[in-house]
């Protein structure tokens, strides 16, 4: 029973990590396009900030995926 719960916990961590990253990057991309359409002269600065924030947005789900894989293979295996 305990092993089944660990597998479910790992699956939830992996799934919610992927969904969170997708939603965050989607919202961020939409805001980037809005800003670029509103002020095209700021595109180089906006692009730099976009990629920095996108990396930070994607870092937390990557950590969740790593922890989920740890739970799945090290603890439940």
N, C-alpha and C positions, 0 to 999 in steps of 0.2 A: 504494500500500500504506500509506504513511504517513497519507494522508487518511482511509483506512478505519479505521485504528487510533485516530485522533483522534475520529472519529464514535462508535466503540465506547466510548472513554473518556468522552465526554460523556454517552452514554446510561447508562452505569454510574453516573456522578455524579448524574444526574437521578433515576434509579430508586432508588438507595440513599438519597439525600437524602429522597425521599418516604416510603420505608419506615421510615427512622429517625425521622422526625417523627411518623408515624402510631403507631408502637410507643411512643415516648416520651410522647406526649400521651394515648394510651390507658392506659398505666400510671399516669400522673399523675392522670387523671380517676378511675380506680378507687380510688386512694389518697385522693383528695378525698372521694369518696362514703363510703368507710369511715370517715374522720375525722368527716364530718358526721353519719353515723348513730350513731357512738359518743358524740359530744359536740355536740348540736345548738346549744348556746349559743355555740359558737366558730365558727359558720358565717361571720359577716362577716369575721373575721380569716383564716379558712382560704380564703375566696373571694379575698381580696386577694392572699394568698401564691400561690394557685393561678394567678391570671392573670399575676403577675410571672414565676413559674417557667415557665409555659406559653410566654410570650413569649421567654424565654431558650432554652427547649427548641426552639422553632421558628426561632430566629435562625440557628443553625448550618446546618440544611438549606437555608434560604433563601440563605445564602452559597454553599453547594455548587451550588444551582440556578443562581445567577448566574455562577459560574465555569464550570459546564457549558455554559451558553448562550454564554459568551465563547469557550470552546474550540470549540464547534460552529460559530459564525458568524464569528468573527474569525480563528481559526487554520486551521480546516478548510475555510472558504469560499474 
